[in-house]
Amino acid sequence: MCGIAGLWDFGKKASDADLLSMTATLSRRGPDDVGWFTNQEDGIGLGHRRLSILDLSSRGRQPMADAARSVTVTFNGEIYNYREIRLELARQGHRFITNTDTEVILHAYNEWGIDCLARFRGMFAFALWDVTRKKLFLCRDRLGVKPLYYYYDGRLLLFASELKALMAHPGFRKNLHAGALALYLQFGCVPAPWGIFTNTSKVRPGCYVEISSDGKLKESYYWRVDNYRASNGGGHLTEAQVEEELVPLLREAFAYRLVSDVPVGIFLSGGIDSSLVAAVLKREAQENIRTFTVGFDDASVDESHWAKAVAQHLGAEHTEFRCSEQEALQIVTHLPEIYDEPFSDASAVPTYLLCKAARNRVKVALSADGGDEFFCGYSHYVMFARVWEQLTRMPKRLRAVLSAAVKTLRLIPRRGLEPLLVETCRRFFSGLEPADFSDKLLKLSHVLAAPGFHEAYNSALSIWPKEELRRLATGLQSMGPVGMQSSADATDAPLEMMLTDAQMYLPDDLLVKVDRASMAVGLEVREPLLDHRLVEYAIALPHRFKYQEGTSKYILRRILYKYVPRQLVDRRKQGFSVPLASWLRSALKPLALRALDPVRIRRQGIFSSRYVQGIVDSFMAGDRVSAKKVWNLLQFELWHQRWVEG
């Protein structure tokens, strides 16, 4: 794992100083080495920070060029099947001088052109300069495990693993993008292809951007997650057949992620997904495994005892790190440095603490993201699908009347109506908190009024409903993520939600969270459940193998129970959570009040100071305001102080 950066200054010479300034910001991603390449004639510069995982020698230094110096690459990530590709290329006459996957990328491009991307099995983001064709390619892996930003104003192109590297260039302009800000307020992250600043974008998962010497940019897909829906119902498949097909895929995907010249560990929560990764590697691949978990003093968010029980059953070498509330709270003010684009997933705090602790023991760790998105792990998939089925049977006029009625209901004092509010919200939304009643009802009104399934689902996911966005800031409009390919009628609503999350929530929230937290401490984290062949199989799998008789991740559980007693892993899904409301009303209250002070907000000129003050005052008084809203605003303001006000 590494950090990459680069520039193409059209009409000017590439500045070594500017390139080194950009690369220096990524030192935590790659603490082992630094390298750069410039082509003054074309104005091209490529930079690299290295975290040595494969071929630890200096021969693996980047940027790396082919023997003819016609192609140069700067690469972040891992190509897990590089040995097989290398053998294929060697049979066709290619000669290699290193044992790196980076060199394989160069030879693969020379042999197959940009179509080589289809052969790579891994997580990656790289920039490849073809001096003969005068083209630059920015390429990202299929699921978006590795990040890749770029900035283009028509004259200057910048690219990097993180936004902070772009901001280090003197030509970068920090003008907020109103649409991207609206997306952040809705979803707690800025989904690709948007960036928080104008002229700033992200390469989308499964895409590459081709830049020509005439300054033209073209983004193309080489893989799409939503192209793998089953062409038939799969009615002939039995559970035994699916297990027989799935276990080898799991074994191979997990084993590939162990390819390394340094020690590898596994993040183990004791839940279904991480337990499955550990169990399959231990029992099927016959690997000695090292597992890591973090425990908290607050019993309501601590799952460490379950992780320990699973590790003991598997015979893993297990390490548990204990974390006090004070240690967790100290991370909050450090978050904007780690997440250099607005980000408000509060589980970033424990994720960073786990990565920091694990880095003292290993240089590579396996995580288990993706099981929920591809095997129907979230309870709201089935719940919302049932609600949508009922709504589609209603005339649109009736839904409009009900939407207006729900908006009125939320304004009535809660006393006496609380049972009705609880039951109404519970049927439509998961994760219900008493303070959320009003917010949930407002979301429900928007779901009822939504013209289609995806608009309804986005409304349900939003932190700030669209009418509140307009009150929060003038000119902010609710936006939906772009570029998603979906079924118009949503006849398979759970699958549509899984695919939606796979294209936004997974790459732009979960994987951003893990990448930044791990790279901030120089730890490479790999995602075995996001092997693209495994994902393609899961998408095409009929729903009954993912959810059956009230059981989520049905087929994964069946496989796991062969290795781990079900009583160790069958429990309510908890996830990496923090007591957000409690923190904001106690230890973090002074920080929140300073950052969201109405005088400061008015001077900043982005949000309505009166509306923000009302939200904060109501929340602190224990009224009907979600803690996620206050945290969302707080993280934006802390980010703005660090990166814009500076």
N, C-alpha and C positions, 0 to 999 in steps of 0.2 A: 504494500500500500504506500502511496506517495502523494505528493502534491504537484500539480502541473500549472504552468502559466505561460502566457505568450502574447504576442502582438503582431499585427500587420498594419504598419503605418503607410497607407497608400500615398506615393509621391514623396516620401521622406525616407531617410536612413533609419534603420532600427537602432534605438538607443540601448546600449548595454546597461547603463545606469538605471534607466526606467525598468528594464526587464529584471534586473537584480533586485530592485525595490519591490516589485510585484512578487518575485519568488521568495524573498525574505519573509513575507507575511505568512508563508506556509511552512515555516520551519518545524512546527509541531507535528505536521503531517509526515514530514520526512526528516528526522533528526540525524540520519546517518551520512548523508552526502548531499552536495549541491552541484548542479551542472547547468550550462546554458549554451545555446547555439544562436548565432545571428548570421543573416545573409543580408549584407548592407545593400547590395544591388537591388534586391526586391523589397527591402524594408521589413523582412520577416525576422522574428525572434522567438525562440522556444526555451522555456526554463523548466527546471525540475528539482524537486526535493525528494530524496530517497529514504524510504524505510526498507531496509534490506530483509527480504524474505526468501527469495530464490537466488542461487548463485551469489553468495555474499561477497565475492571478490570484486575488485575494481572493474572487471570486464563488464559488469552489469550496469555501469554508470550510464546515465541518460542526460540529455537527449542522445539517442543512438541513431547512427546512420548505416545504410547498407554499404557494401564494399565499393560501389560505384559513386557514392555520395549523391545519388539522385533522389533518395527518399530518406527523410529524417522523421523520427517520432519521439514524442514525450508522452509517457504512459503511466496511468494510475490504475492499479487493480491487479487482477490475476486472470490468466487464461488457463483454466484447469486442465484442459485437454491438449495443452501445447505439445506434450511429448508425442501424441498420436499424429498431430499435424506436422510436427517436425520430421517424423519418420516418412510420412507421405511425401513431403517436400524433398527429403534427401533422396528418395527413390527417383525423383524427377531431376536430380542433378544439383540441387542446392547444397552449399557447403556452409557449415555453421562454426563459429569460433567461440561462442558462449553457451551456457546452459540456461539461458533465460527465455521467458515467454516473450519478452520485448523483441528479441531478434526474430522470433517466429512470426510476429506481426509484420515485420519488414519483408521477410521472404514471402509470406502469404499474400501481401499486397502486390508484390512484384509478379507473383504467379497468377493471381485471380482478380486483381484490382480491388475495388471497394466491396465487391461481392464476397471477399474473404470474411466479412463480418458474420455471414450466415454460418460459417464453420466454427466460430469461437464459442466456447462454452465457459462462461465465467462472469465476473463482475469487472467492468472496466469503463474508463473514460480516457480517451487519448486524442491528441492532435497529430496529424500526419501531414507533412509538407512534401509535395511532389514537385521538385524543382523543374523537371522537364515539362510538365503540363501547367506549371504555375498555378497549382491548386492547393488549397488547404482544406483538410477534412477534420471536422470535430465529431467524434463518434462516442456514443453512450450505450451501455449494455441494455439488454432487453427489458429488465424490470426496474431499472433506475437505481440500482444499489449505489453506484458511484456518481457523484454530482459533476456537472459541467456547465458553468455560466459563460455567457459572452456579452460583450457590449459593442454596439456598432452605430456610429453616427453618420455614416456615409463616407467618412474619410479615415477613421481610425477604428480598427477591430482589436478588441482585447478579449482574452479568454483565460479561464482559470478554474481550479477546483472549488474555490470559495470566492464569495463576493468581495471580501476584504482585499484580495489581490488586485481586483479590478480597480477598487477605490484608491489603491496606492499609486496608480499612474496619474501624472499631472493632467492628462487630457480627459479624465473621467469627470462627468458632471452629475452631481447628486440632486437631481430633480425628481421628487416623488411622483410615482405613477398612480393616479387616482383610482383606476380600475384595480390595480394590484393591491392597493390599500384596502379597498372594499372586499376583495377576496380574503385578505388576511383577517379582517374583522369577522367575516362569515365563518371561516374554516380554521383559523388559528395558524395558518401557514400561507405562503404564496405559491400556488400550484404552477407547474410548468405549463406553457412556455413563458409565463410572465416572470418579471423581476420587479422588485419594489421600486426601482428607479426607471425613468424613461430611457429608451434605447438599450435596456438591459433585458436579457432573456436567458432561459435555460434550454439546453438541448433536451428534447423529450425522450423518455425511455424508448428504446428500440429504434432510435433515429440517428441519422448523421446529417450534419450541415456541411454543404459543399460551398466553398468561397472561391471565386475566380478572380483573376488579376484585374478584371474590369469592375470589381467591387460588387458583383452580384452574389446574393446568397440564396441557396436553395436547400430546404429541409426535406428529407425523404425518410420514409419508414422502410426498414428492412425486416421488421417483425412487429406484429401487433397482438397484444394479449387477447383482444376480442375477436380474433379471426379463428379461434379454435373451438367454437361451440360445436356440440355434437350434431352431426347431420341426420341422426336418427335417435330414437328414444333409448337405445341400448337395452331394450326389454329382455334380450336373450341372456344378458350377463347375470351370473350368480355372485353372491358374496365371496365364495371360495375362489371363483375365477378372478375377481377384482383383486383380492389379496395376493393371488399368485402372480399377477401382473405388477401390482403396486410395490410389493416388498423389494424386488430387484431394483426398481427405479429409485426407491428410497436409499437402499444400500449403496448404489452407485453414486447418487447425488451427494450423500453424506461423505463417502470415502474420498471423492474428488476434493472436498474441502479440507482434507488433511494434508494435501500436497504442500510441503513446506520444508525448509531447511532449518527451521527454528521450532521450539515447542508450541503446541496447540492446546487450548483449553475449550471448555463448553460452558456457556451461561445456562445455569439450571435453576428454574423457578419452582420445579415440582409440578408444573402444569402439564397438559397433554403434549404440546408441541416440543418443548425442551426435553421432556422425559423421553419422548419418542426418538429424538436425535441421539440422546445418550444411550438409550437401550439398543437401538439398531446398530450403532457403532460398536457397542460392547459385545452384543450377542451374535450379530450377523457378520460384522467385519472383523471380529476378534481383535479389537483394538483396546489397548490400555488407555483409559480416559481420565482426564483431570477436569473436575467440575468446580464451578464457582457460583456463589450466590451472595446476596447482600441481605442482612437482617436489620430490622428497625425496632426501636424501643416501643413504638406504638403498635400494640398487638393487632389493631384493626387493619393495618397495612403490611403486616409481617407474615411472609410465607416460608421463611427460612427453614422451619422445622419439617415442612413437607419436602423441600428440596433435599434436606439431609437424609430423610427416610428413603427417598428414591435412590440417592447416591449409595447409601449403605446396601440397599437391596441389590444394586448392580455391581457392587464391589469397586466403585470408582474412588479415585483419590480426590477427596472433597475438601474444599476450603470455603469457610464462611466468614464474611467480613461483617462486623457489626457497625452500625451507623446511628449516631444519636441525632435527635432533631436539630440540635445546634449545628452539627456538621452539615446537615442538609440545607439549613437556612443560609449558611455562609456561601453556598453555591449560587444563590439567587442573584446577587449583584454581579456575579461573574458570567451569568448566562449570555448577556449581549456580546461579550468577547468571543464566546464559543459559537453562538448562533448569530452571524453577522447580517442576517436578514430577519425581520420580525418573525417570531416563533413563540407560540404560547401553549405548547403541550407540556403540562407541568411534570409529566413523568420523565422529562429531560433531566431533572434533578437526581433521582435515584439511578438513572441510566449512566450519567456521568460518574457518580460515585462508584458504581460497579466496575466501570471501565478503568477508572483510576486505580482501584484496588487490584484488579486482575493484572494490570500492566506490570506490577511488581513481580509477578510470577511467570507470565507468558508474553509473547509478542503477537500471537494470533489467537483469536477466540471465535467460536461458532455461536451464533444466535439462532433464534427459531421464529423469525417473523414470516408471515405468509400463510400459516395454517388457517387462521381465521378467514382471510380473504378468499381462499381457494377451496376450503372444505366446510364453509358455512358455520364458522365458529361464533359469530356474534348473534346474540338472542334477538336483536332487533330485525335481522333479516327475515325471519319467519313471521315475527309479530307485524312488521310493517307490510309484508306481502299480504297477510290476511286482511289488514285494514284497507289496503289498496283495492283488493278484490271486492270488498264491500262498497267502496266508494265508486268504483266503475259501474256499479249497478244503479247508482243514483242519477237522476237527471241533473244536468249541470246547474239548472236554476235552483234546484233544491240544495245542492252543495253550496251555492252562493249565499242562500238564505241562512244555512247552518253556519257558514263562515262568519257572517255578520253577527249571528247570535252568540257565537263563542267569543268574539271580540268584546261583546257587551258583558258576557258572563265574567270575564277576567277583571272587570272594573267594579264588580259587586264585592263588598267586604267579605272576607273569607269565612268569618264566623258563621256557622250554620250550614255553609256550603262545602266545608272541607271534605267530607266523604265523597261528594259528587266530583269535586276537583281532582281528588286523588285517583278515583277510579277512571275518570275520563282521560287523565294524563297517562296513567299506567297502561292503558290499552294502546296508546299511540307511541309512547316513548319509553326507552329504558333509562336506567340510571336516575330515577326520580329522587329529588330532594325536596323537602318542604318549601324551601326558598324559591324553588323553580316553578311553582304552580302557575304564576302569571306568565312567565316566559314560555312555558310549555303550551299553555292555552293559546298564546299568540301564534306560536308555530303551528298548532293544530288548525287555526283559522286560515293560515296560508296554505297548508296542505289541502284543506277542503277547497280552496279557491284555485289551486294549481291547474294549469291547462293540460299537463301531462305528467307521466310518472317521474321523469328525472327532475322536473321542476319541484314536484312534491318531495322527493327524496332529499334534494339539496336544501329545501326549506326546513326539513326535519333535522338536518345536520347542522344548520347554521347556528353560530353563537349569538349573532345579532340578526334578528329578522329584518326584512328589507325596509319596513316602514320606520324601524328604529335607526337604521343606517342614515336615513334622510334627516332624522332629528339630531343624530350624533355629529354630522358634518354636512355642510352644504355641498351639493354636487356629487355626493357619493351615491352610487346606484348598485343594487344587488346584481351580481354577475354569476354566471355558471361557468365551471371549467370548460375549456374549449378542446376541440379535437377528439372528442370521445365518440366512438362508433358504437351505436346501441340499437337495440330492437325498438321500433317506434311504439308497438302496442304493449311491450313489457309483459308478454304472456308468461314468461318465466321470471317473475319479479325477484326472487332471491338471487338468481344468477345475474340479473341486471345490476343489483346492488353490489354483488361481489366484484363484478367487472368495473363498476364505477369506482369502488374503493381501491381496486388494483391499479387504476390509472391516476388516482389522485391521493387518497389518504395513505396508501402504502408508500409510494415513492416520495411524496412531498411532506409527509408528516413522520411516519414511523422510520423510514430509512434515513431521512435527514437527521432525525433525533439520534440515531445510532451512529451514523457517519461522523457527525460533528463531535459527539461526546467521546467517541473512541479515538478519533484523530487528534483531539486536543491533548491526548496523553500518549500519542504514538503507538496506539494499539490497532492492529488490523482485525476487523470483525467480518466474518463471512456468513452468508445466509444460505444454508443447505436446502431449506424448503423452497427457495426461489430458483432452483435449477430449472431452466426453461423447459426441459423435456418433462419434468415432473409437473410443472404448471400446465403445460399443454394437455397432459393426461387428465389432470384434475378438472380443468374447465369442461372437457368433453364428457366427464363422468356424470351419469344421471343423478338427479337430485337425491334420490332415495339412498344413495350411498354416502351422502354428505349429512343428511338430516333424516332421522327416522324415529318415530315414536317418542318425540320430545327430546331426542338425543342429538346434539350437534357433533360435527366431526366424527360421524358414526363409524366410517370405515377405518379411520386412523385409530380410534379407540379400540376397535376389534383387534387391530394389529398390536397395539401397545399392551393390551391385556395378556398377551402371550408372554410378555417379558416382565411386566410389573403388575402386582396385585391391584385390582381396580380400586380398592379402598384407599390406596395411597394417592391416587390421581383424580378420582371422581369427587368433585366439589364445585361449588359456585365459582365461576370465572371471576378473578379479582384483578389481574393485571398489575402493572407497576404504577400504583396510585399514591397520592400524597394527600394529607388532610388540608386541602387548599383553603376552605372557608375558615377553619380554625387559625391557620397561619396568618391569613390576611386580617383577621380581627384581633390578633394578638401580636406576635413577634414581628410580623411584617407590616403592621399598621402604620408605624411612623414612616417607613419607606414609601408605602402606597400614598399616604397623605401628602408627602413632599412631592412625589413625582406627578400626582394628579391634582396638585394645588390649582384652584381656579385662576389665580393671577398668572401662573406659569402657562397654563393651557390657553388663556386668552392671548398672552404675548406670543405664543408659538403659532397660533392662527390656523390650526388644522381642525380641531374639534370645537364644538359648542361648549364653552366653559360652564354655562348654566346647566346644560344637560349632563355633562360629566359629573358635576358637583352633586346633582340630584341622584345619579346612580350610586355614587360613592357614599353619600349620606344615608341613602336608603339601605344599602348593603350593611354598612357599619351598625345601623340601628336594628339589624336582623329582619328587615322587610323582604319583600318578594323580589330579590335580585340574585341572579346566579353568581357564584364566586368566579365562574369562568369568564364572565364579562369584565369584572374588575381586574382579574389576572391578565386578560387579553389586552386591556388598555395599559396596565402597568408595564407589561413586557414591551409594548410598542414604545412607550415613553422612555424606558431605560435604554432601549435600542437607539432611539432618536438622539438622546443625550450623548451616547457614545460615538455614533457614526455620522450624525448630521450636524449636531451642535458642536461636537468634538472637543 
